[in-house]
Amino acid sequence: MTQSGNKKTKILITMGDVAGVGPEIIVKAWDEILAFCDPVVVGDPVWLEKAIHLLNKNTKVQIINEPEQATPQSNLISCTKIKTADLTTVKICNVNASAGKAAHDYLIQAIDWALEKRAGAIVTAPLHKEGLHLAGLDYPGHTEILASRTKAQEHVMILALPELAVAHVTLHLALRDVFDELSIERIVARAQLLENLLTKVLGRTPRLAIAALNPHGSDGGLFGNEEQTIIQPAAILCKQQGMTVSGPIPSDTLFLRASQGEFDGVVAMYHDQGHIALKLLGQRRAVNITAGLPIIRTSVAHGTAYDIAWKGMADESSLVSAAKWAVKLGS
């Protein structure tokens, strides 16, 4: 479902954890998002109304059962009411099992509607991983739920700015487990997914770099041998498959070079290696994209922010950027 003529892409915005910033950033971002797509909120109308009251907005909530019933307007937020856990006892800015269960159920419904082609993309507000676990849901986060529900064989989390995107070979793991999860095949697969996404966005072959794992790229094996035994062979295989790839490059120099425009995309070995660099570069512009799914999914690149939630302080710019990326990827 893409934009053609005056028809806008319909995107489903999941509310995430209602105790966090999800409801208020949706209300704050509504008019800006409405300018370039047809948004439909998948969540809880009562908590949406609480956010409207908090922000003193002259806006009403249109409660619907199906996304096709939505008639979003600048003063009317369309929200599909999903049957889920009772949220009446949820306290703002606190981890809660019911909020975790509801965030999961909003996402599942949005995935199913997207798989049925009833929307062009999903944009997710943040959920809380501890809330998921309290609800008995054994997922580290959004990415794993999406992969499970869509039965995606190969998928990758990509943090993206207009000028740079980072794919992560490993994701929600204890740092001590990263070494065991790295493989030539996994690095190549993540690089391929990153190349596919950037080729679509840029309209040309992207310039990729693969990050080293150890300090100084291990200095010839002095600090580990993963560069020689895993990462370098993966880079060679990527080149043999036609990708434009450099590396492995130590990340302390790699991200400086990338920030200066030398690369379009980076394959990072673990979560923080990619996240810290890109968020420093992008401030609040970063967007989370799950590549390799049969549907389009983008997200804010921040968490539930309990420390500032429900104070009217949350910044909606990442949600707006995520919606723009969703439309771009669907066009």
URRAKA-V344118 format. One record per residue. RES is the residue in three letters. SS is DSSP state (helix for helix, strand for strand, loop for the rest). PSI is psi in whole degrees, 0 to 359 (* if undefined). D_LAST is the distance of its C-alpha to the last C-alpha in Angstrom with 1 decimal. Layout:
res={RES,RES}
ss={SS,SS}
psi={PSI,PSI}
d_last={D_LAST,D_LAST}
This chain:
res={MET,THR,GLN,SER,GLY,ASN,LYS,LYS,THR,LYS,ILE,LEU,ILE,THR,MET,GLY,ASP,VAL,ALA,GLY,VAL,GLY,PRO,GLU,ILE,ILE,VAL,LYS,ALA,TRP,ASP,GLU,ILE,LEU,ALA,PHE,CYS,ASP,PRO,VAL,VAL,VAL,GLY,ASP,PRO,VAL,TRP,LEU,GLU,LYS,ALA,ILE,HIS,LEU,LEU,ASN,LYS,ASN,THR,LYS,VAL,GLN,ILE,ILE,ASN,GLU,PRO,GLU,GLN,ALA,THR,PRO,GLN,SER,ASN,LEU,ILE,SER,CYS,THR,LYS,ILE,LYS,THR,ALA,ASP,LEU,THR,THR,VAL,LYS,ILE,CYS,ASN,VAL,ASN,ALA,SER,ALA,GLY,LYS,ALA,ALA,HIS,ASP,TYR,LEU,ILE,GLN,ALA,ILE,ASP,TRP,ALA,LEU,GLU,LYS,ARG,ALA,GLY,ALA,ILE,VAL,THR,ALA,PRO,LEU,HIS,LYS,GLU,GLY,LEU,HIS,LEU,ALA,GLY,LEU,ASP,TYR,PRO,GLY,HIS,THR,GLU,ILE,LEU,ALA,SER,ARG,THR,LYS,ALA,GLN,GLU,HIS,VAL,MET,ILE,LEU,ALA,LEU,PRO,GLU,LEU,ALA,VAL,ALA,HIS,VAL,THR,LEU,HIS,LEU,ALA,LEU,ARG,ASP,VAL,PHE,ASP,GLU,LEU,SER,ILE,GLU,ARG,ILE,VAL,ALA,ARG,ALA,GLN,LEU,LEU,GLU,ASN,LEU,LEU,THR,LYS,VAL,LEU,GLY,ARG,THR,PRO,ARG,LEU,ALA,ILE,ALA,ALA,LEU,ASN,PRO,HIS,GLY,SER,ASP,GLY,GLY,LEU,PHE,GLY,ASN,GLU,GLU,GLN,THR,ILE,ILE,GLN,PRO,ALA,ALA,ILE,LEU,CYS,LYS,GLN,GLN,GLY,MET,THR,VAL,SER,GLY,PRO,ILE,PRO,SER,ASP,THR,LEU,PHE,LEU,ARG,ALA,SER,GLN,GLY,GLU,PHE,ASP,GLY,VAL,VAL,ALA,MET,TYR,HIS,ASP,GLN,GLY,HIS,ILE,ALA,LEU,LYS,LEU,LEU,GLY,GLN,ARG,ARG,ALA,VAL,ASN,ILE,THR,ALA,GLY,LEU,PRO,ILE,ILE,ARG,THR,SER,VAL,ALA,HIS,GLY,THR,ALA,TYR,ASP,ILE,ALA,TRP,LYS,GLY,MET,ALA,ASP,GLU,SER,SER,LEU,VAL,SER,ALA,ALA,LYS,TRP,ALA,VAL,LYS,LEU,GLY,SER}
ss={loop,loop,loop,strand,loop,loop,strand,loop,loop,strand,strand,strand,strand,strand,loop,loop,loop,loop,loop,loop,loop,helix,helix,helix,helix,helix,helix,helix,helix,helix,helix,helix,helix,helix,loop,loop,loop,strand,strand,strand,strand,strand,strand,loop,helix,helix,helix,helix,helix,helix,helix,helix,helix,helix,loop,loop,loop,loop,loop,strand,strand,strand,strand,strand,loop,loop,helix,helix,helix,loop,loop,loop,strand,loop,loop,strand,strand,strand,strand,strand,strand,loop,loop,loop,loop,loop,loop,loop,loop,loop,loop,loop,loop,loop,loop,loop,helix,helix,helix,helix,helix,helix,helix,helix,helix,helix,helix,helix,helix,helix,helix,helix,helix,helix,helix,loop,loop,loop,loop,loop,strand,strand,strand,strand,loop,loop,loop,loop,helix,helix,helix,helix,helix,helix,loop,loop,loop,loop,loop,loop,loop,helix,helix,helix,helix,helix,helix,helix,helix,helix,loop,loop,loop,loop,loop,strand,strand,strand,strand,strand,strand,loop,loop,strand,strand,strand,strand,strand,loop,loop,loop,loop,loop,loop,helix,helix,helix,helix,helix,helix,helix,loop,loop,helix,helix,helix,helix,helix,helix,helix,helix,helix,helix,helix,helix,helix,helix,helix,helix,helix,helix,helix,loop,loop,loop,loop,strand,strand,strand,strand,strand,loop,loop,loop,helix,helix,helix,helix,loop,loop,loop,loop,loop,loop,loop,helix,helix,helix,helix,helix,helix,helix,helix,helix,helix,helix,helix,helix,helix,helix,loop,loop,loop,strand,strand,strand,strand,strand,strand,loop,helix,helix,helix,helix,helix,helix,helix,helix,helix,loop,loop,loop,loop,loop,strand,strand,strand,strand,loop,loop,helix,helix,helix,helix,helix,helix,helix,helix,helix,helix,helix,helix,loop,loop,loop,loop,strand,strand,strand,strand,strand,loop,loop,loop,loop,loop,strand,strand,strand,strand,loop,loop,loop,loop,loop,loop,loop,loop,loop,loop,loop,loop,loop,loop,loop,loop,helix,helix,helix,helix,helix,helix,helix,helix,helix,helix,helix,helix,helix,helix,loop}
psi={110,169,131,125,234,0,126,154,134,124,145,122,111,141,338,210,116,339,349,206,354,302,318,326,331,313,316,321,350,305,320,319,321,337,336,1,176,97,145,125,135,106,219,117,326,315,331,317,325,319,321,317,317,318,0,46,143,69,146,164,128,110,123,166,334,147,333,343,353,137,67,139,172,333,19,111,118,127,122,127,118,134,119,203,155,122,8,336,3,131,135,146,25,142,134,136,319,319,323,317,318,316,319,315,324,315,315,316,318,319,313,318,322,320,329,4,29,1,157,341,164,135,126,133,163,144,173,123,324,325,319,313,323,330,2,20,112,66,140,340,192,312,316,325,315,314,319,312,324,356,38,126,316,126,163,143,128,125,131,141,164,331,350,141,144,124,149,123,314,162,260,80,152,143,325,341,351,316,322,339,351,140,159,314,320,320,315,318,318,321,321,317,320,317,318,315,314,328,319,317,317,336,20,172,124,156,115,152,141,126,144,164,314,160,135,24,25,358,57,25,3,330,49,163,13,328,316,324,337,305,315,313,324,319,320,316,321,316,320,333,4,5,151,102,140,153,177,142,131,135,338,334,329,311,334,313,319,320,338,6,10,331,152,333,152,138,109,151,333,168,298,334,320,319,313,312,313,322,328,320,322,352,241,12,350,147,142,125,134,108,150,359,159,0,167,127,125,168,163,156,36,171,197,342,53,334,335,358,148,31,1,12,345,141,125,1,326,325,319,315,320,320,321,318,320,316,318,316,335,355,*}
d_last={7.8,4.9,6.4,8.7,12.1,13.5,11.8,10.3,8.5,11.7,12.5,15.9,18.0,20.9,24.1,25.5,29.2,30.6,33.5,31.2,28.9,26.0,27.2,28.0,24.8,22.9,25.3,25.2,21.4,20.9,21.1,18.9,16.1,16.7,16.0,12.2,11.6,14.1,15.8,18.4,21.0,22.4,25.8,29.2,29.8,33.2,31.9,29.2,32.1,34.1,31.5,31.4,35.2,35.2,33.0,34.9,31.9,32.4,29.8,30.2,28.6,27.4,28.4,26.6,26.7,23.4,19.9,20.1,23.1,21.4,21.8,20.8,22.5,23.7,26.9,25.8,24.0,23.1,24.3,24.7,28.2,28.4,31.7,32.7,35.4,37.7,36.5,39.6,41.4,38.6,39.7,37.3,36.8,38.4,37.3,37.7,37.3,36.2,33.4,32.3,32.4,30.4,27.7,27.5,27.5,24.7,22.5,23.7,23.0,19.4,18.9,20.5,18.5,15.2,16.8,17.8,14.3,15.6,12.9,9.3,10.7,14.1,15.4,19.0,22.0,24.8,27.3,30.8,31.7,35.4,34.5,32.9,36.0,38.4,36.7,37.4,33.8,34.1,30.7,30.3,27.1,23.6,22.5,25.3,24.9,21.2,22.3,25.3,23.7,20.9,23.5,21.5,23.9,22.4,20.5,20.7,20.5,18.8,19.6,17.4,18.0,16.1,19.0,19.8,18.8,21.6,21.7,24.8,27.0,29.0,28.1,30.4,33.7,37.0,37.4,40.3,38.2,35.6,37.8,38.3,34.6,33.7,33.6,32.6,30.3,28.5,27.9,26.6,24.2,22.8,22.5,20.6,18.0,17.8,17.5,14.7,12.6,13.7,13.4,9.6,9.7,12.7,12.4,16.0,18.4,18.9,22.4,23.4,26.6,28.4,30.6,34.2,35.6,39.2,40.6,40.7,39.0,42.3,44.5,45.2,45.7,47.8,45.4,43.9,42.8,39.2,38.0,40.3,39.9,36.3,34.0,35.3,35.2,31.6,30.7,32.6,30.9,27.4,28.7,30.1,26.7,25.3,23.8,24.8,26.7,29.6,31.9,33.2,33.6,35.4,33.1,35.4,34.7,31.3,29.5,31.5,30.4,26.7,27.0,28.4,25.3,26.7,24.1,20.3,20.8,23.9,25.0,27.4,30.2,30.4,29.0,30.9,30.7,27.0,26.8,29.7,28.7,25.1,26.1,28.9,26.6,23.9,26.2,24.1,20.7,20.1,17.5,18.1,15.5,16.6,15.5,16.7,16.1,14.9,12.8,10.8,13.6,14.2,17.5,20.0,22.1,25.4,27.7,29.4,31.6,34.7,36.7,34.9,33.4,34.6,36.1,33.3,32.7,29.4,26.7,23.3,21.4,20.1,18.7,16.9,15.5,14.4,12.6,10.8,9.9,8.8,6.3,5.3,5.6,3.8,0.0}
